Each structure stands twice: as structure tokens, then as C-alpha cells.
Amino acid sequence: MNDPKARKFQANITHEKAVAEGFTSEYYLIFSACDFSGKAVDAEKPIVISDRHNFPDADVRVVVDSTAFHIHTELLKIHSDYFRALFNWPWMESHRVDGFGRSIREITLKDIADEESFKLFLDCIYVRIVEFNGEIALKLLNTCDPLGLVFKNDIELYFVNHPDLITWSTIEDLVRAATPLGALQQSCQEFLSKVTAEHWIRCLYLAMTHGMHDLLSDAYQEKWPLLPLLDPFFYRLSVEVQNKLLIHTVNRLLRCPGCGGTSQGLRGSGVWYCALCGCWFDAPYVLPKRTEELG
């Protein structure tokens, strides 16, 4: 990749121009790892062995992204339900020679954990000092369910004891990862219950998708926005919740011009009747028509 032709080729060049400039098949392989704009697309990266987690007596090699970790199966099984099930299940093993000349079994984790989160997990189980903060705790929390980490409850309690870390920038990740009906979910629900009407539709979406049904009740009607259709999260709500919001909007917009009460039922085409004072009115023009006048 140090060849100047290769660098030029990667930058921006078409297949035809490559052939015209005499690129060999070696350079064509570079082209095949790019799209037609010359932008590099996903290609296999060289595997780098982790400096921190490369133990001489390791019995498993775990590859995450482009980093290999030479670690211990027993320790993984103690702290992770995922690895416990994996190592206890009969499976075809892939072996590779490690940096110490031994044949070692190899596992590649795809779409389960990213490299940085996996490093944090290993730091925790190998009793390394991890200076916890909100960012680190959130990365570990997002790894808990895919890897079945047994200390998930401890990470959730960290957020419960630091409610200032529950913000709009973290709330979606927190409610997604929180144990249903657990202490963290209750803390998230408390945070959401205090948001203003401006964010209430998003709050309803999170409540609906993560089982926080109390927030869907009529007790919070004063926070329901007047025009819910303007919020993009409205279209992610269930039809039932959408209908509740729209009915609420109609009742707030169409009030009896006689007594100011909420209209109770539709009569005819666009004509509303107020059950409080007996007033009929035309919805488009909000013109009162007393029942005695209708004769």
C-alpha cells in the first residue's frame, strides 16, 4: 500500500483509467475493495493482538473487530452467560497458533460487542482498575444483554445512584438495556414523567416500546400536545395511542361556544352537541345554535 500508484488509485480513479495507466492485477485487487467512486469499502483488516489481554496461559482466542484477545475460558464462563453456554455446547472449533507457539481455539464475535466495550468487560473481570463514569457504564450496560453479563445489576444500580446521568442523550439506551420492572427502569420512568409537553410524544414512544404503561395513562393529559401530528415520533406510536391523542386534540380544539365545555358527540356533518348546556354548534365556523332555536 506504499506504492504511489496504489495511493493514487485509492484516492479517485475509474476502472478504465486504471487499465489505461497500466495497473497490474495486483492493483486491481485494491480496486475490487473500493466502490466505483474510489472510496474504500469494507475489507478484511489485519488482526492485532491486544497488549492488555494477551496471557501466556490463555486457552481461547476471541476476535472482536480487528483485535484478538488471548484469554481464559473459565473466567469468561464465570462472568458471562453467553460464554458459559458457548463453551458448554458441542461445536466445531477453529484453532490458530498464538504468539507463544501453541495451538489455541478461536472465536470471532460479530454483532455482539464492539472492541472497546469488550476491552472494558475484560478489564472488569481481570480485576483491573476501571474508573467508572457515565460513558463507560453505558458501554458496559449495552454489552450486558448480548454477552449475558452477570454483573448487569451492579451497572444498573450505578445509574440509579447517579440520576444526573439519566438525560435525553442517554435515556433511549438506558430504557432499552434496563431490566423490565427493575430499579433502573423505574428511575428512567421517573425522569420521563417530568419532561415537558414538548418532548411528551417521544416519552410516550419510549413508554410504549419498553413497557412503562403508567406514562400512557390519562393522568398525564395536561402534557399531551395540542398538535401531536407535528412530532415525528407520533407516527411510531400504536394506533390506539394515536387515536387517544387525536381525540384529545379534537376535544381541546372544539369547545362549546356557549359554555366553554368540551363537545361530547358528533351530530350530523360537522355539527356538534354540548351535553353540558344543550348547545349545538357548527364545527367549521363554531357558530352556536341553541336547541330551543332549532325548534
N, C-alpha and C positions, 0 to 999 in steps of 0.2 A: 504493500500500500504506500511505500515511499516513492514509487516511481512517479515522476511528474505527469506522465501521460495518464496514469491511473487517477491522480488527483484532479486533473482537468476533466477526465471522463466522468468522475463522480459529480463534479460541480454542475455541469449542464451540457449534455450532448445527446444527440439522437443516435439511433442505431445506424442510420445511413451515413451520418458524418463519421461515426466510429470506423466503419468499414473503409470510407474514403481516406481516412488518415492512417490506415494501416494497423489498426488494433488487432492483436492476435487473439486466439481463443481464450488465452489467459485473462485478457482484459474483458472479453465478452462475458466471462463469469461474473465480473464486477457489475456489468450492465444488467445481468439477469437478477441481481439483488437490488435493482433500482426500478422505480416506475418510469414511465416514458418522459417525465419532466426532469429526470436526472436525480430525483430525490430518493435517498436510500430507504428501502423498505426493510421489514423485519428479516434478519438473517441470524444464523446461529452465532452466538458470541462465544469467545473462548472462556472456559471455566477457570475461575480464580479461586484458590483455596484460601479460606478465611484465616487471618492471622490469629484472631482471638480464640477461635474454636477449631483447633486442629490438634487433637490429642493423640499421643503415640499409641495408647492402648484402646483407641476407638474401634468399635465393631460395626459401624454403619456410616455411610457417606450420604448426606442429604444435600441435594442440589436445589437451591432456590434462586430463581432468575439466573444470574451468571456466577453465583458463588457456591462453592462446595464447603460443607461443614462436616468434619470428621469427629463424630460424637458417639454417645453410648446409648444403646437401645434401652437398657434398664432404666436409665434416668428419664428418657422420653416417655416410657410407659407409665412411670410414676406420676408424671405431671400432665399427661395428655391422653384423653380417652381415644382420640383418633389414632395415635401411635400404638396404644395398647391393643386396639382392635386390629391394626395393620400387622403388627408383629406376631399376633396370635393366630392369624389366618394363614392357611397354606397358600402360598403364591410363588410364582416364578421369580427368582431373584436374579438381578443383574449384578455382576461383580466387576470390580475395577481395581487395579493396583494403586495403592495410595502412596503418599510421599515417603513412607517408610519401607516400601518394597513388599507389602503384604497384600493379599487378595481380600477385598472388603466389599460387602454388599452395598448396593447403591439404590437410592430412592430419589426420584425427581418430583418435587411438589409444584403442581401447576394450578393456578387459580385458587389456591388455598391460603397462601400467605405471601406477602412480599418480603423482600430480602431484609429490609430494615426492621420490620415487625418481628421476623423470625430471629434476628440477632438479639432484639430486646428480650424475647422469650428465653433464649439460651442464656443470656446474662442473668436472668432471674433464677433459672433452675440450677445454674452453676455457682450460685451464691456470690455473684459479683455485685458490687455496689451500683445500684441504679438510682440516680437522683430523679425521683418522680416529679413530674409536672403534668399539666393537663394534656399536652400534646402526646407525651409518652404514654400516659394512661389510656388515652383514646385509641392509640395504635394497638396497644395490647388488648384492649376491650374488643376491638374489631376482629382480632385474631382468635378470641376465646371460643366462639362457636364453631368456626371451621376446624380448629385443632382440638376442640373439646377440652380446654384448659381447666384444670381442677380448681385453680385459684381465681376463677371469674368473680366469685362473690366478694373477694377482697378488693378487686379493682372497682367493682360497683360501689362498695362502701367508701372508697376514696372519693368518688364524685358526690356521694350523699353527704360526706363530711366537708366537702368543699363546694357548696351550692353556687358559688360565684363562677365556677367552671361550666355551669349549665347556661348556655347562651343560645342566641339564634344561630350562631355559626356551628354549634356542636349538637343542637337538640335532635336533629334528624339521625345522626349517627348514634346518639345515646339511646333514643327510644327504639331504634332498630336492634341494637345489641342488648338492651336491658332484658333481664329475666321477667316474663309476664307476672304481674302482681307482686313483684319484688320491690325492695326499698328504692332502687334507682328509678324504676318506672313511676313510683309514687312521687318521687322528687321531680321528675320530668312533668308529671301531670300538674303538680303544684305550680311549676314555672309557667306552663301553658295557660293555666286558669287565670293568670294575672296579666296576660297580654292584652293589648288594646284591640278595638274593633278593626283597626287597620290590618292586623295580622290574623284575625279570627278564622277566616276561611282556611288558611294554611293550618291553623291549630286544629280545626275540625278534620282536615285530611289526615293529620298525624294521629289524632284520636281514633278515627275510624279504622285506619290501617293497622293500628297497634293495640286495639282492644281497650282503649281508655274511654269507656262508654259514658261515664259521668259527664264528660265535656260535651256530649251530644245532646244532653237533656235541655228542656225548655228553661231551666234555671238560669241559663246564660243568654237569654234572649236579648237582653239590653246590649250585648256585644255583637249581635248579628248585624252585618252591614246592610244598609238600605238598598244598595245595588250590587248584590253578590255576583252577578254575571260579569262584572268588570274584572274580577280576580281570576287569573288563570288556574288557580287551584280548585275553583268551583267545578270545573269540568272533570276533575279527578274524583269527585265525591260520588257516592252511590246515588241512584235515582231517588231513593227515599229521602235522603238528607237534602238533595237539591230541591225536591218538592216542598219540604218544610221551610226552607229559606225563601222560596218564591212565594209561597202562601203568606209568609210573614211580611214580605215586601209589599204584596198587594194590600194586606190589611193595614199597613202603615201609610201607604200612599192614598188609598181610598178610604177617607173618613167621612162620616156623615156631616154634611154642611149645616145641618140643623142643630145637632147637639155635640158634634165633635167626636162621637163614638165610632168604633170600628164597625165597618159593614159586616153583616152576618150571613148574607146569602145573595146569590145572583138570581134576579128575576127577569126573564126575557133576554133581549140582546143588549148587553151593556147597561142594563138598568139594575140598580142595587137597592136593597131594602134594609133599613136600620131597625133591628129588633128592639132597640132601647127607646126610641121616640116615635117609631112608626113612620119615619120619613123615607120617601122614595127619591132617588136622585139618579140622573143620567151620568154614568161614569166618565165619558169623554169630556163633558162640559161641567160636571159637578153642579148641576142645577137642581135645587130642591123641589120636590113635588109632594106636598103633604097628602096623606091618604084621603083626608076629607075633601081636598080639591079634586081628587080623581073621581070622587062621587060614585 
